[in-house]
Amino acid sequence: MRQKAVFYHAGCPVCVEAERTLADALDPNRYDVEIVHLGEQRGRLDEAAAAGVKSVPAMVISGVPMHVNFGASLADLR
């Protein structure tokens, strides 16, 4: 059974590099990866916050938030 992974970002250079490095590195046989660009999908900001995301880029795997680097806080995206 594949685990769900959601990569949240805002489109900044830090976020795009993290997406290319991390999201693309996950084994597609083990992880179902969804990329969420919060700059374009602002309606998902509350979802990201509820998942424990404090800043982007961040990846949530099986409900566990992991902050990759500090690009922008969720408050800055609102």
Beta strands, then each sheet from edge to edge (+ up, - down):
strand 1: 3-9
strand 2: 31-37
strand 3: 55-61
strand 4: 64-73
sheet 1: 2+ 1+ 3- 4+
end
